[in-house]
Structure formats: structure tokens, C-alpha cells
Amino acid sequence: MTSRYTRWRKSTHSDDGNCVELANAVHGTVGVRDSKDVTGPILEFRPDTWSAFTGGIRAGKFSR
């Protein structure tokens, strides 16, 4: 159910083929979904987990 989320926004790093959207849930978690399938599954992360993940990306820990 997406009504418990704030406004969905697309990542500034998404392109036409790889679109990710995220929104904050009213209970504090971060929701992540595929923008091409808005009725599909939503992954939910605790704020500290999401911060660790995005911090790892910025630090290059997940480079190919």
C-alpha cells in the first residue's frame, strides 16, 4: 500500500532504463521501488540501514 508513504521521488542518478524511486513512510522507514512498476513490490529499510547503504555507495564500496 503506497498511501503510507510521502511523495515518491526518482533518484537523480536514474536514467531512462534504470529508475529507482524512494519515499519516506509515515512510521520512519524508507521505501524503494521500481518507477516503471509502481504497483510492484516496495523494499523498506530502516533509516540507519539506508544511510549506511547510501554512505557505502558514496565511498565507492559497491563499485564494479
N, CA, C and O atoms as a printed pandas DataFrame, in Angstrom:
     atom_number atom_name residue_name chain_id  residue_number  x_coord  y_coord  z_coord
0              1         N          MET        A               1    0.845   -1.181    0.000
1              2        CA          MET        A               1    0.000    0.000    0.000
2              3         C          MET        A               1    0.887    1.241    0.000
3              4         O          MET        A               1    1.695    1.419    0.912
4              5         N          THR        A               2    0.752    2.083   -0.989
5              6        CA          THR        A               2    1.610    3.246   -1.098
6              7         C          THR        A               2    1.071    4.466   -0.376
7              8         O          THR        A               2    1.769    5.478   -0.323
8              9         N          SER        A               3   -0.106    4.431    0.172
9             10        CA          SER        A               3   -0.673    5.614    0.818
10            11         C          SER        A               3    0.052    5.961    2.110
11            12         O          SER        A               3   -0.089    7.079    2.604
12            13         N          ARG        A               4    0.811    5.050    2.661
13            14        CA          ARG        A               4    1.525    5.356    3.893
14            15         C          ARG        A               4    2.862    6.040    3.644
15            16         O          ARG        A               4    3.608    6.313    4.585
16            17         N          TYR        A               5    3.164    6.315    2.389
17            18        CA          TYR        A               5    4.420    6.963    2.019
18            19         C          TYR        A               5    4.202    8.416    1.647
19            20         O          TYR        A               5    3.126    8.804    1.191
20            21         N          THR        A               6    5.240    9.212    1.848
21            22        CA          THR        A               6    5.226   10.595    1.379
22            23         C          THR        A               6    5.365   10.578   -0.136
23            24         O          THR        A               6    5.321    9.513   -0.751
24            25         N          ARG        A               7    5.527   11.703   -0.720
25            26        CA          ARG        A               7    5.667   11.820   -2.177
26            27         C          ARG        A               7    6.861   11.004   -2.679
27            28         O          ARG        A               7    7.979   11.154   -2.185
28            29         N          TRP        A               8    6.613   10.152   -3.652
29            30        CA          TRP        A               8    7.688    9.370   -4.260
30            31         C          TRP        A               8    8.534   10.285   -5.124
31            32         O          TRP        A               8    8.005   11.164   -5.804
32            33         N          ARG        A               9    9.853   10.087   -5.103
33            34        CA          ARG        A               9   10.757   10.869   -5.931
34            35         C          ARG        A               9   11.798    9.948   -6.570
35            36         O          ARG        A               9   12.264    8.984   -5.962
36            37         N          LYS        A              10   12.142   10.274   -7.803
37            38        CA          LYS        A              10   13.097    9.452   -8.539
38            39         C          LYS        A              10   14.516    9.874   -8.197
39            40         O          LYS        A              10   14.793   11.058   -8.004
40            41         N          SER        A              11   15.403    8.908   -8.125
41            42        CA          SER        A              11   16.810    9.191   -7.876
42            43         C          SER        A              11   17.357   10.098   -8.959
43            44         O          SER        A              11   17.026    9.938  -10.134
44            45         N          THR        A              12   18.188   11.044   -8.573
45            46        CA          THR        A              12   18.827   11.915   -9.558
46            47         C          THR        A              12   19.856   11.146  -10.390
47            48         O          THR        A              12   20.315   11.641  -11.419
48            49         N          HIS        A              13   20.216    9.946   -9.951
49            50        CA          HIS        A              13   21.186    9.123  -10.680
50            51         C          HIS        A              13   20.520    8.105  -11.593
51            52         O          HIS        A              13   21.210    7.332  -12.257
52            53         N          SER        A              14   19.205    8.091  -11.636
53            54        CA          SER        A              14   18.488    7.159  -12.513
54            55         C          SER        A              14   18.497    7.681  -13.936
55            56         O          SER        A              14   18.459    8.887  -14.179
56            57         N          ASP        A              15   18.549    6.739  -14.872
57            58        CA          ASP        A              15   18.409    7.113  -16.279
58            59         C          ASP        A              15   17.126    6.479  -16.802
59            60         O          ASP        A              15   16.346    5.933  -16.022
60            61         N          ASP        A              16   16.900    6.543  -18.094
61            62        CA          ASP        A              16   15.650    6.033  -18.656
62            63         C          ASP        A              16   15.475    4.532  -18.465
63            64         O          ASP        A              16   14.341    4.053  -18.436
64            65         N          GLY        A              17   16.543    3.789  -18.337
65            66        CA          GLY        A              17   16.419    2.341  -18.232
66            67         C          GLY        A              17   16.512    1.800  -16.817
67            68         O          GLY        A              17   16.112    0.662  -16.573
68            69         N          ASN        A              18   17.023    2.574  -15.887
69            70        CA          ASN        A              18   17.235    2.105  -14.516
70            71         C          ASN        A              18   16.660    3.116  -13.537
71            72         O          ASN        A              18   17.392    3.946  -12.998
72            73         N          CYS        A              19   15.364    3.051  -13.307
73            74        CA          CYS        A              19   14.703    4.068  -12.493
74            75         C          CYS        A              19   14.347    3.538  -11.109
75            76         O          CYS        A              19   13.673    2.517  -10.968
76            77         N          VAL        A              20   14.806    4.241  -10.114
77            78        CA          VAL        A              20   14.519    3.903   -8.729
78            79         C          VAL        A              20   13.838    5.108   -8.096
79            80         O          VAL        A              20   14.266    6.247   -8.288
80            81         N          GLU        A              21   12.773    4.848   -7.339
81            82        CA          GLU        A              21   12.095    5.908   -6.611
82            83         C          GLU        A              21   12.152    5.597   -5.124
83            84         O          GLU        A              21   12.210    4.434   -4.725
84            85         N          LEU        A              22   12.134    6.639   -4.313
85            86        CA          LEU        A              22   12.081    6.410   -2.881
86            87         C          LEU        A              22   11.144    7.407   -2.225
87            88         O          LEU        A              22   10.868    8.483   -2.755
88            89         N          ALA        A              23   10.666    7.012   -1.051
89            90        CA          ALA        A              23    9.768    7.857   -0.264
90            91         C          ALA        A              23    9.913    7.471    1.198
91            92         O          ALA        A              23   10.254    6.334    1.523
92            93         N          ASN        A              24    9.655    8.419    2.065
93            94        CA          ASN        A              24    9.656    8.132    3.496
94            95         C          ASN        A              24    8.277    7.625    3.893
95            96         O          ASN        A              24    7.258    8.135    3.428
96            97         N          ALA        A              25    8.256    6.626    4.749
97            98        CA          ALA        A              25    6.991    6.110    5.265
98            99         C          ALA        A              25    6.608    6.903    6.501
99           100         O          ALA        A              25    7.465    7.486    7.165
100          101         N          VAL        A              26    5.320    6.923    6.809
101          102        CA          VAL        A              26    4.854    7.693    7.963
102          103         C          VAL        A              26    5.445    7.170    9.263
103          104         O          VAL        A              26    5.533    7.917   10.239
104          105         N          HIS        A              27    5.853    5.901    9.301
105          106        CA          HIS        A              27    6.434    5.330   10.523
106          107         C          HIS        A              27    7.958    5.379   10.536
107          108         O          HIS        A              27    8.586    4.771   11.402
108          109         N          GLY        A              28    8.570    6.106    9.572
109          110        CA          GLY        A              28   10.001    6.369    9.626
110          111         C          GLY        A              28   10.896    5.566    8.717
111          112         O          GLY        A              28   12.073    5.904    8.587
112          113         N          THR        A              29   10.406    4.520    8.078
113          114        CA          THR        A              29   11.268    3.755    7.187
114          115         C          THR        A              29   11.364    4.432    5.821
115          116         O          THR        A              29   10.626    5.373    5.528
116          117         N          VAL        A              30   12.278    3.942    4.996
117          118        CA          VAL        A              30   12.463    4.444    3.641
118          119         C          VAL        A              30   11.976    3.364    2.680
119          120         O          VAL        A              30   12.430    2.222    2.746
120          121         N          GLY        A              31   11.061    3.721    1.796
121          122        CA          GLY        A              31   10.555    2.793    0.785
122          123         C          GLY        A              31   11.279    3.009   -0.523
123          124         O          GLY        A              31   11.556    4.144   -0.911
124          125         N          VAL        A              32   11.590    1.908   -1.211
125          126        CA          VAL        A              32   12.272    1.956   -2.502
126          127         C          VAL        A              32   11.495    1.080   -3.467
127          128         O          VAL        A              32   11.124   -0.045   -3.133
128          129         N          ARG        A              33   11.248    1.598   -4.669
129          130        CA          ARG        A              33   10.509    0.825   -5.677
130          131         C          ARG        A              33   11.035    1.131   -7.072
131          132         O          ARG        A              33   11.792    2.080   -7.278
132          133         N          ASP        A              34   10.616    0.307   -8.019
133          134        CA          ASP        A              34   10.934    0.494   -9.434
134          135         C          ASP        A              34    9.908    1.469  -10.002
135          136         O          ASP        A              34    8.707    1.206   -9.932
136          137         N          SER        A              35   10.356    2.577  -10.556
137          138        CA          SER        A              35    9.423    3.588  -11.056
138          139         C          SER        A              35    8.615    3.107  -12.257
139          140         O          SER        A              35    7.568    3.677  -12.563
140          141         N          LYS        A              36    9.084    2.072  -12.937
141          142        CA          LYS        A              36    8.345    1.532  -14.078
142          143         C          LYS        A              36    7.262    0.552  -13.638
143          144         O          LYS        A              36    6.436    0.142  -14.455
144          145         N          ASP        A              37    7.252    0.171  -12.368
145          146        CA          ASP        A              37    6.274   -0.782  -11.842
146          147         C          ASP        A              37    5.774   -0.270  -10.490
147          148         O          ASP        A              37    6.080   -0.852   -9.450
148          149         N          VAL        A              38    5.008    0.817  -10.511
149          150        CA          VAL        A              38    4.603    1.477   -9.270
150          151         C          VAL        A              38    3.637    0.653   -8.428
151          152         O          VAL        A              38    3.438    0.955   -7.251
152          153         N          THR        A              39    3.036   -0.376   -9.002
153          154        CA          THR        A              39    2.170   -1.264   -8.218
154          155         C          THR        A              39    2.914   -2.508   -7.756
155          156         O          THR        A              39    2.341   -3.371   -7.090
156          157         N          GLY        A              40    4.187   -2.599   -8.111
157          158        CA          GLY        A              40    5.002   -3.752   -7.743
158          159         C          GLY        A              40    5.490   -3.668   -6.301
159          160         O          GLY        A              40    5.032   -2.829   -5.525
160          161         N          PRO        A              41    6.409   -4.534   -5.960
161          162        CA          PRO        A              41    6.899   -4.594   -4.574
162          163         C          PRO        A              41    7.664   -3.342   -4.161
163          164         O          PRO        A              41    8.266   -2.653   -4.985
164          165         N          ILE        A              42    7.621   -3.076   -2.873
165          166        CA          ILE        A              42    8.348   -1.965   -2.268
166          167         C          ILE        A              42    9.295   -2.552   -1.232
167          168         O          ILE        A              42    8.874   -3.303   -0.353
168          169         N          LEU        A              43   10.555   -2.214   -1.335
169          170        CA          LEU        A              43   11.526   -2.607   -0.323
170          171         C          LEU        A              43   11.538   -1.532    0.743
171          172         O          LEU        A              43   11.540   -0.344    0.423
172          173         N          GLU        A              44   11.547   -1.930    2.008
173          174        CA          GLU        A              44   11.569   -0.965    3.096
174          175         C          GLU        A              44   12.836   -1.129    3.924
175          176         O          GLU        A              44   13.246   -2.246    4.243
176          177         N          PHE        A              45   13.443   -0.012    4.263
177          178        CA          PHE        A              45   14.683   -0.011    5.030
178          179         C          PHE        A              45   14.551    0.904    6.241
179          180         O          PHE        A              45   13.896    1.944    6.177
180          181         N          ARG        A              46   15.175    0.509    7.338
181          182        CA          ARG        A              46   15.275    1.410    8.490
182          183         C          ARG        A              46   16.170    2.575    8.091
183          184         O          ARG        A              46   17.068    2.396    7.267
184          185         N          PRO        A              47   15.955    3.755    8.648
185          186        CA          PRO        A              47   16.774    4.911    8.265
186          187         C          PRO        A              47   18.271    4.692    8.445
187          188         O          PRO        A              47   19.057    5.128    7.603
188          189         N          ASP        A              48   18.683    4.028    9.519
189          190        CA          ASP        A              48   20.121    3.797    9.720
190          191         C          ASP        A              48   20.690    2.849    8.684
191          192         O          ASP        A              48   21.829    3.019    8.251
192          193         N          THR        A              49   19.918    1.856    8.280
193          194        CA          THR        A              49   20.356    0.919    7.241
194          195         C          THR        A              49   20.476    1.628    5.903
195          196         O          THR        A              49   21.446    1.419    5.174
196          197         N          TRP        A              50   19.496    2.466    5.572
197          198        CA          TRP        A              50   19.515    3.213    4.314
198          199         C          TRP        A              50   20.709    4.170    4.289
199          200         O          TRP        A              50   21.388    4.286    3.269
200          201         N          SER        A              51   20.964    4.850    5.397
201          202        CA          SER        A              51   22.111    5.768    5.468
202          203         C          SER        A              51   23.430    5.031    5.291
203          204         O          SER        A              51   24.332    5.526    4.615
204          205         N          ALA        A              52   23.549    3.850    5.894
205          206        CA          ALA        A              52   24.770    3.054    5.738
206          207         C          ALA        A              52   24.945    2.628    4.286
207          208         O          ALA        A              52   26.058    2.658    3.761
208          209         N          PHE        A              53   23.862    2.234    3.636
209          210        CA          PHE        A              53   23.911    1.811    2.238
210          211         C          PHE        A              53   24.320    2.975    1.332
211          212         O          PHE        A              53   25.243    2.836    0.529
212          213         N          THR        A              54   23.643    4.117    1.453
213          214        CA          THR        A              54   23.977    5.247    0.590
214          215         C          THR        A              54   25.365    5.804    0.906
215          216         O          THR        A              54   26.057    6.284    0.008
216          217         N          GLY        A              55   25.772    5.746    2.161
217          218        CA          GLY        A              55   27.131    6.148    2.512
218          219         C          GLY        A              55   28.166    5.236    1.874
219          220         O          GLY        A              55   29.218    5.694    1.427
220          221         N          GLY        A              56   27.865    3.944    1.835
221          222        CA          GLY        A              56   28.749    2.989    1.172
222          223         C          GLY        A              56   28.872    3.250   -0.314
223          224         O          GLY        A              56   29.949    3.106   -0.893
224          225         N          ILE        A              57   27.762    3.634   -0.931
225          226        CA          ILE        A              57   27.798    3.981   -2.360
226          227         C          ILE        A              57   28.709    5.182   -2.569
227          228         O          ILE        A              57   29.571    5.170   -3.447
228          229         N          ARG        A              58   28.516    6.218   -1.760
229          230        CA          ARG        A              58   29.338    7.436   -1.894
230          231         C          ARG        A              58   30.827    7.139   -1.678
231          232         O          ARG        A              58   31.688    7.769   -2.292
232          233         N          ALA        A              59   31.116    6.184   -0.808
233          234        CA          ALA        A              59   32.507    5.833   -0.504
234          235         C          ALA        A              59   33.108    4.875   -1.526
235          236         O          ALA        A              59   34.289    4.540   -1.438
236          237         N          GLY        A              60   32.305    4.429   -2.500
237          238        CA          GLY        A              60   32.811    3.530   -3.538
238          239         C          GLY        A              60   32.912    2.075   -3.109
239          240         O          GLY        A              60   33.621    1.297   -3.746
240          241         N          LYS        A              61   32.226    1.694   -2.053
241          242        CA          LYS        A              61   32.307    0.313   -1.562
242          243         C          LYS        A              61   31.606   -0.687   -2.471
243          244         O          LYS        A              61   31.844   -1.890   -2.361
244          245         N          PHE        A              62   30.743   -0.209   -3.369
245          246        CA          PHE        A              62   29.973   -1.121   -4.214
246          247         C          PHE        A              62   30.326   -0.953   -5.683
247          248         O          PHE        A              62   29.521   -1.283   -6.554
248          249         N          SER        A              63   31.516   -0.446   -5.968
249          250        CA          SER        A              63   31.935   -0.243   -7.350
250          251         C          SER        A              63   32.103   -1.587   -8.045
251          252         O          SER        A              63   32.434   -2.594   -7.418
252          253         N          ARG        A              64   31.870   -1.581   -9.336
253          254        CA          ARG        A              64   32.015   -2.818  -10.122
254          255         C          ARG        A              64   33.441   -3.154  -10.334
255          256         O          ARG        A              64   33.749   -4.160  -10.973
